[in-house]
Amino acid sequence: MCVAACPGQAIFLVFENEDEGYCDITLPYEFIPRPEKGDIGIALSRSGSPLCEAEVVNVKESPAFDHTALLTMRVPLDMAMRARFYKAKEAL
């Protein structure tokens, strides 16, 4: 709930899986169309620079989130502290 409700959408969650070599990052996503589970796109840095390939592993929407979806993307573990946004490949 905190991620979706945060003013300025400044909160994100990082779930590291060192054994598997990847991490899942959950972030607020307010763009249309919404990506779908399984979509492959690009993870972007805080400044909007492309970093690496990212897979959408979940998209949650709820009236309690006030029209903000929570997108979870999977990226390589070394991008855990750099990847902060998802962009569809078609939008590049």
KOLTIKOL-172842 format. One record per residue (C-alpha): x, y, z; residue number from 1. Coordinates in pm, whole numbers. Example, Ala and Ser with C-alpha at 12.3 -4.5 7.8 and 13.67 -1.06 7.14 Angstrom:
BEGIN
<atom><c1>1230</c1><c2>-450</c2><c3>780</c3><n>1</n></atom>
<atom><c1>1367</c1><c2>-106</c2><c3>714</c3><n>2</n></atom>
This chain:
BEGIN
<atom><c1>0</c1><c2>0</c2><c3>0</c3><n>1</n></atom>
<atom><c1>283</c1><c2>243</c2><c3>83</c3><n>2</n></atom>
<atom><c1>439</c1><c2>213</c2><c3>-264</c3><n>3</n></atom>
<atom><c1>115</c1><c2>306</c2><c3>-440</c3><n>4</n></atom>
<atom><c1>23</c1><c2>585</c2><c3>-198</c3><n>5</n></atom>
<atom><c1>361</c1><c2>757</c2><c3>-169</c3><n>6</n></atom>
<atom><c1>356</c1><c2>1121</c2><c3>-286</c3><n>7</n></atom>
<atom><c1>572</c1><c2>1146</c2><c3>-596</c3><n>8</n></atom>
<atom><c1>588</c1><c2>765</c2><c3>-620</c3><n>9</n></atom>
<atom><c1>932</c1><c2>769</c2><c3>-457</c3><n>10</n></atom>
<atom><c1>912</c1><c2>430</c2><c3>-283</c3><n>11</n></atom>
<atom><c1>1018</c1><c2>104</c2><c3>-444</c3><n>12</n></atom>
<atom><c1>1082</c1><c2>-247</c2><c3>-310</c3><n>13</n></atom>
<atom><c1>1383</c1><c2>-464</c2><c3>-395</c3><n>14</n></atom>
<atom><c1>1373</c1><c2>-840</c2><c3>-341</c3><n>15</n></atom>
<atom><c1>1717</c1><c2>-994</c2><c3>-403</c3><n>16</n></atom>
<atom><c1>1767</c1><c2>-1360</c2><c3>-486</c3><n>17</n></atom>
<atom><c1>2143</c1><c2>-1404</c2><c3>-474</c3><n>18</n></atom>
<atom><c1>2122</c1><c2>-1780</c2><c3>-536</c3><n>19</n></atom>
<atom><c1>1944</c1><c2>-1723</c2><c3>-867</c3><n>20</n></atom>
<atom><c1>2139</c1><c2>-1411</c2><c3>-971</c3><n>21</n></atom>
<atom><c1>1841</c1><c2>-1179</c2><c3>-1011</c3><n>22</n></atom>
<atom><c1>1623</c1><c2>-938</c2><c3>-816</c3><n>23</n></atom>
<atom><c1>1260</c1><c2>-834</c2><c3>-838</c3><n>24</n></atom>
<atom><c1>1185</c1><c2>-463</c2><c3>-810</c3><n>25</n></atom>
<atom><c1>832</c1><c2>-339</c2><c3>-734</c3><n>26</n></atom>
<atom><c1>755</c1><c2>18</c2><c3>-831</c3><n>27</n></atom>
<atom><c1>457</c1><c2>244</c2><c3>-896</c3><n>28</n></atom>
<atom><c1>346</c1><c2>253</c2><c3>-1261</c3><n>29</n></atom>
<atom><c1>91</c1><c2>505</c2><c3>-1389</c3><n>30</n></atom>
<atom><c1>123</c1><c2>477</c2><c3>-1766</c3><n>31</n></atom>
<atom><c1>-126</c1><c2>329</c2><c3>-2011</c3><n>32</n></atom>
<atom><c1>-124</c1><c2>68</c2><c3>-2154</c3><n>33</n></atom>
<atom><c1>-15</c1><c2>-139</c2><c3>-1858</c3><n>34</n></atom>
<atom><c1>248</c1><c2>-405</c2><c3>-1927</c3><n>35</n></atom>
<atom><c1>141</c1><c2>-764</c2><c3>-1870</c3><n>36</n></atom>
<atom><c1>307</c1><c2>-1048</c2><c3>-1685</c3><n>37</n></atom>
<atom><c1>573</c1><c2>-1201</c2><c3>-1910</c3><n>38</n></atom>
<atom><c1>639</c1><c2>-885</c2><c3>-2113</c3><n>39</n></atom>
<atom><c1>1005</c1><c2>-813</c2><c3>-2181</c3><n>40</n></atom>
<atom><c1>1121</c1><c2>-452</c2><c3>-2179</c3><n>41</n></atom>
<atom><c1>1405</c1><c2>-232</c2><c3>-2061</c3><n>42</n></atom>
<atom><c1>1494</c1><c2>-133</c2><c3>-1705</c3><n>43</n></atom>
<atom><c1>1582</c1><c2>236</c2><c3>-1678</c3><n>44</n></atom>
<atom><c1>1799</c1><c2>424</c2><c3>-1430</c3><n>45</n></atom>
<atom><c1>1682</c1><c2>716</c2><c3>-1216</c3><n>46</n></atom>
<atom><c1>1783</c1><c2>949</c2><c3>-1497</c3><n>47</n></atom>
<atom><c1>1596</c1><c2>746</c2><c3>-1761</c3><n>48</n></atom>
<atom><c1>1899</c1><c2>581</c2><c3>-1921</c3><n>49</n></atom>
<atom><c1>1852</c1><c2>224</c2><c3>-2045</c3><n>50</n></atom>
<atom><c1>2031</c1><c2>-29</c2><c3>-1821</c3><n>51</n></atom>
<atom><c1>1932</c1><c2>-386</c2><c3>-1907</c3><n>52</n></atom>
<atom><c1>1653</c1><c2>-617</c2><c3>-2014</c3><n>53</n></atom>
<atom><c1>1367</c1><c2>-652</c2><c3>-1764</c3><n>54</n></atom>
<atom><c1>1085</c1><c2>-905</c2><c3>-1741</c3><n>55</n></atom>
<atom><c1>748</c1><c2>-810</c2><c3>-1593</c3><n>56</n></atom>
<atom><c1>669</c1><c2>-1070</c2><c3>-1327</c3><n>57</n></atom>
<atom><c1>356</c1><c2>-907</c2><c3>-1183</c3><n>58</n></atom>
<atom><c1>123</c1><c2>-608</c2><c3>-1222</c3><n>59</n></atom>
<atom><c1>-119</c1><c2>-535</c2><c3>-938</c3><n>60</n></atom>
<atom><c1>-410</c1><c2>-294</c2><c3>-963</c3><n>61</n></atom>
<atom><c1>-662</c1><c2>-213</c2><c3>-692</c3><n>62</n></atom>
<atom><c1>-911</c1><c2>67</c2><c3>-619</c3><n>63</n></atom>
<atom><c1>-718</c1><c2>118</c2><c3>-293</c3><n>64</n></atom>
<atom><c1>-410</c1><c2>214</c2><c3>-500</c3><n>65</n></atom>
<atom><c1>-588</c1><c2>525</c2><c3>-643</c3><n>66</n></atom>
<atom><c1>-524</c1><c2>438</c2><c3>-1012</c3><n>67</n></atom>
<atom><c1>-157</c1><c2>353</c2><c3>-951</c3><n>68</n></atom>
<atom><c1>-49</c1><c2>4</c2><c3>-1055</c3><n>69</n></atom>
<atom><c1>234</c1><c2>-178</c2><c3>-883</c3><n>70</n></atom>
<atom><c1>468</c1><c2>-329</c2><c3>-1140</c3><n>71</n></atom>
<atom><c1>725</c1><c2>-591</c2><c3>-1044</c3><n>72</n></atom>
<atom><c1>1012</c1><c2>-642</c2><c3>-1286</c3><n>73</n></atom>
<atom><c1>1297</c1><c2>-894</c2><c3>-1276</c3><n>74</n></atom>
<atom><c1>1650</c1><c2>-775</c2><c3>-1354</c3><n>75</n></atom>
<atom><c1>2004</c1><c2>-911</c2><c3>-1304</c3><n>76</n></atom>
<atom><c1>2124</c1><c2>-886</c2><c3>-943</c3><n>77</n></atom>
<atom><c1>2395</c1><c2>-632</c2><c3>-1030</c3><n>78</n></atom>
<atom><c1>2119</c1><c2>-389</c2><c3>-1139</c3><n>79</n></atom>
<atom><c1>1926</c1><c2>-411</c2><c3>-808</c3><n>80</n></atom>
<atom><c1>2032</c1><c2>-69</c2><c3>-683</c3><n>81</n></atom>
<atom><c1>2029</c1><c2>102</c2><c3>-1024</c3><n>82</n></atom>
<atom><c1>1710</c1><c2>-9</c2><c3>-1204</c3><n>83</n></atom>
<atom><c1>1417</c1><c2>216</c2><c3>-1108</c3><n>84</n></atom>
<atom><c1>1169</c1><c2>211</c2><c3>-1396</c3><n>85</n></atom>
<atom><c1>1032</c1><c2>-14</c2><c3>-1669</c3><n>86</n></atom>
<atom><c1>982</c1><c2>79</c2><c3>-2032</c3><n>87</n></atom>
<atom><c1>824</c1><c2>-143</c2><c3>-2298</c3><n>88</n></atom>
<atom><c1>1054</c1><c2>-224</c2><c3>-2591</c3><n>89</n></atom>
<atom><c1>794</c1><c2>-94</c2><c3>-2838</c3><n>90</n></atom>
<atom><c1>813</c1><c2>248</c2><c3>-2670</c3><n>91</n></atom>
<atom><c1>1189</c1><c2>283</c2><c3>-2730</c3><n>92</n></atom>
